[in-house]
Amino acid sequence: MENLKTQKAYKGQPKILVATDCIVLGFDEGVLKLLVFKRRVDPLAGEWSLIGSFVNEDESITDAARRVLLKFTGLEDIFMEELRTYSDVDRDPGGRCICIAQYALISIADYDRGQVEKHGARWFTFDELPNLVLDHNDMVAEALKKVREKARHRPIGFELLPEKFTIPQLQKLYEAIYQRLLDDRNFRKKLLSFGLLIKLDEKDRSGSKKGAFYYRFDHEKYAKLEKSGFDFEI
């Protein structure tokens, strides 16, 4: 009897589409990029879009995002976090569609660039980024805001930098995230105050004869700061 009541309550309810869009931000030699592709369904087929598609009835949002990324970019094993739900009634002219957006920040060097392009996706710097369909520009703006908040309160670097790096290289990462130049002296002073880095005897002399010392992250302190957080206002 209870099952019949449940079936009656669900029957006749409006069908709403659910989609997921992936905001994949990539760090590449000091530059922040966004991964997009040309939309393959109408309306707006052929326009630049975030990597996304509809969620199937038998999969979770996470599983859908993994499937979509693999299908359209060849990328897999990317850790993504949920950004937010976009549910404006008229956000998609194709129909009533709710989208759960997810975002990630990865090192492009860790993945096969050719494979991504082979699948039809493309990396764009933010200076050359074309206008995106629907509300995707808003999604990207919110993802950037989220990454900047994360960079302020949690250490970022293990996943994006080589095992040994210079402070100027780390500064380039933060400049790419914040999309502005940072004061060298203040950045170094604030960063070193956390005791997060271990200075090595080796120098990188590719930029100047004087060179810059290499550092590596103190894994134990990095893990603690990831858990407890800090205030890295720059």
ZIRAVEN-V523669 format. One record per residue. N is the residue number from 0. RES is the residue in three letters. PSI is psi as a letter, one per 40 degrees, with the letter a starting at -180 (999 if undefined). OMEGA is omega as a letter, one per 30 degrees, with the letter a starting at -180 (* if undefined). BURIAL is b if it has 24 or more other ideal C-beta (glycine too) atoms within 12 Angstrom, else e. Layout:
BEGIN
N_RES_PSI_OMEGA_BURIAL ; N_RES_PSI_OMEGA_BURIAL
END
This chain:
BEGIN
0_MET_d_l_e ; 1_GLU_d_l_e ; 2_ASN_d_l_e ; 3_LEU_d_l_e ; 4_LYS_d_l_e ; 5_THR_d_a_e ; 6_GLN_d_a_e ; 7_LYS_d_a_e ; 8_ALA_d_a_e ; 9_TYR_d_a_e ; 10_LYS_h_l_e ; 11_GLY_e_l_e ; 12_GLN_i_a_e ; 13_PRO_i_l_e ; 14_LYS_h_a_e ; 15_ILE_h_l_e ; 16_LEU_i_l_e ; 17_VAL_h_a_b ; 18_ALA_i_l_b ; 19_THR_h_l_b ; 20_ASP_h_a_b ; 21_CYS_h_l_b ; 22_ILE_g_a_b ; 23_VAL_h_l_b ; 24_LEU_h_a_b ; 25_GLY_h_l_b ; 26_PHE_h_a_b ; 27_ASP_h_l_b ; 28_GLU_f_l_e ; 29_GLY_e_a_b ; 30_VAL_h_l_b ; 31_LEU_h_a_b ; 32_LYS_i_l_b ; 33_LEU_h_a_b ; 34_LEU_h_a_b ; 35_VAL_i_l_b ; 36_PHE_i_l_b ; 37_LYS_h_a_e ; 38_ARG_h_a_b ; 39_ARG_e_l_e ; 40_VAL_i_l_b ; 41_ASP_i_f_e ; 42_PRO_i_l_e ; 43_LEU_f_l_e ; 44_ALA_h_l_e ; 45_GLY_e_l_e ; 46_GLU_i_a_e ; 47_TRP_h_a_b ; 48_SER_i_l_b ; 49_LEU_i_l_b ; 50_ILE_h_a_b ; 51_GLY_i_l_b ; 52_SER_a_l_b ; 53_PHE_i_l_b ; 54_VAL_h_l_b ; 55_ASN_i_a_e ; 56_GLU_d_a_e ; 57_ASP_f_a_e ; 58_GLU_i_l_e ; 59_SER_i_l_e ; 60_ILE_d_a_b ; 61_THR_d_l_e ; 62_ASP_d_l_e ; 63_ALA_d_l_b ; 64_ALA_d_l_b ; 65_ARG_d_a_b ; 66_ARG_d_a_b ; 67_VAL_d_l_b ; 68_LEU_d_a_b ; 69_LEU_d_a_e ; 70_LYS_d_a_e ; 71_PHE_e_a_b ; 72_THR_e_a_b ; 73_GLY_e_a_b ; 74_LEU_i_l_b ; 75_GLU_i_a_e ; 76_ASP_f_l_e ; 77_ILE_h_l_b ; 78_PHE_h_a_e ; 79_MET_i_l_b ; 80_GLU_i_l_b ; 81_GLU_h_l_b ; 82_LEU_c_l_b ; 83_ARG_i_l_e ; 84_THR_h_l_e ; 85_TYR_h_a_b ; 86_SER_e_l_e ; 87_ASP_h_a_e ; 88_VAL_d_a_e ; 89_ASP_f_a_e ; 90_ARG_d_a_b ; 91_ASP_h_a_b ; 92_PRO_e_a_e ; 93_GLY_e_a_e ; 94_GLY_i_l_e ; 95_ARG_h_a_e ; 96_CYS_h_l_b ; 97_ILE_h_a_b ; 98_CYS_h_l_b ; 99_ILE_h_a_b ; 100_ALA_i_l_b ; 101_GLN_i_a_b ; 102_TYR_i_l_b ; 103_ALA_i_l_b ; 104_LEU_h_a_b ; 105_ILE_i_l_b ; 106_SER_h_a_b ; 107_ILE_d_a_b ; 108_ALA_d_a_e ; 109_ASP_e_a_e ; 110_TYR_i_a_b ; 111_ASP_h_a_e ; 112_ARG_d_a_e ; 113_GLY_d_l_e ; 114_GLN_d_l_e ; 115_VAL_d_a_b ; 116_GLU_d_l_e ; 117_LYS_d_l_e ; 118_HIS_e_l_b ; 119_GLY_e_l_e ; 120_ALA_i_a_b ; 121_ARG_i_l_b ; 122_TRP_h_l_b ; 123_PHE_h_l_b ; 124_THR_i_a_e ; 125_PHE_e_l_b ; 126_ASP_d_a_e ; 127_GLU_e_a_e ; 128_LEU_h_l_b ; 129_PRO_i_l_e ; 130_ASN_h_a_e ; 131_LEU_i_a_b ; 132_VAL_i_l_b ; 133_LEU_b_l_b ; 134_ASP_f_a_b ; 135_HIS_d_l_b ; 136_ASN_d_l_b ; 137_ASP_d_l_b ; 138_MET_d_a_b ; 139_VAL_d_l_b ; 140_ALA_d_a_b ; 141_GLU_d_l_b ; 142_ALA_d_l_b ; 143_LEU_d_l_b ; 144_LYS_d_a_e ; 145_LYS_d_l_b ; 146_VAL_d_l_b ; 147_ARG_d_l_b ; 148_GLU_d_l_e ; 149_LYS_d_a_b ; 150_ALA_d_l_b ; 151_ARG_d_a_e ; 152_HIS_e_l_e ; 153_ARG_i_l_b ; 154_PRO_h_l_b ; 155_ILE_h_l_b ; 156_GLY_d_a_b ; 157_PHE_d_a_b ; 158_GLU_e_a_b ; 159_LEU_e_a_b ; 160_LEU_i_l_b ; 161_PRO_i_a_e ; 162_GLU_d_l_e ; 163_LYS_i_a_e ; 164_PHE_i_l_b ; 165_THR_i_l_b ; 166_ILE_d_l_b ; 167_PRO_d_l_b ; 168_GLN_d_l_b ; 169_LEU_d_l_b ; 170_GLN_d_l_b ; 171_LYS_d_l_b ; 172_LEU_d_a_b ; 173_TYR_d_l_b ; 174_GLU_d_l_b ; 175_ALA_d_a_b ; 176_ILE_d_a_b ; 177_TYR_e_l_b ; 178_GLN_f_l_e ; 179_ARG_i_l_e ; 180_LEU_i_l_e ; 181_LEU_i_l_b ; 182_ASP_h_a_e ; 183_ASP_d_a_e ; 184_ARG_d_a_e ; 185_ASN_d_l_e ; 186_PHE_d_a_b ; 187_ARG_d_a_b ; 188_LYS_d_a_e ; 189_LYS_d_a_b ; 190_LEU_d_a_b ; 191_LEU_d_a_e ; 192_SER_e_a_e ; 193_PHE_e_a_b ; 194_GLY_f_a_e ; 195_LEU_d_a_b ; 196_LEU_i_l_b ; 197_ILE_h_a_e ; 198_LYS_h_l_e ; 199_LEU_i_l_e ; 200_ASP_e_a_e ; 201_GLU_i_l_e ; 202_LYS_i_l_e ; 203_ASP_h_a_e ; 204_ARG_e_a_e ; 205_SER_d_a_e ; 206_GLY_d_a_e ; 207_SER_i_l_e ; 208_LYS_d_l_e ; 209_LYS_d_l_e ; 210_GLY_i_l_e ; 211_ALA_h_a_b ; 212_PHE_i_l_b ; 213_TYR_i_l_b ; 214_TYR_i_l_b ; 215_ARG_i_l_b ; 216_PHE_i_l_b ; 217_ASP_h_a_e ; 218_HIS_d_a_e ; 219_GLU_d_a_e ; 220_LYS_d_l_e ; 221_TYR_d_a_b ; 222_ALA_d_l_e ; 223_LYS_d_a_e ; 224_LEU_d_l_b ; 225_GLU_d_a_e ; 226_LYS_d_a_e ; 227_SER_d_a_e ; 228_GLY_i_l_e ; 229_PHE_i_l_b ; 230_ASP_g_a_e ; 231_PHE_g_a_b ; 232_GLU_h_a_e ; 233_ILE_999_*_b
END
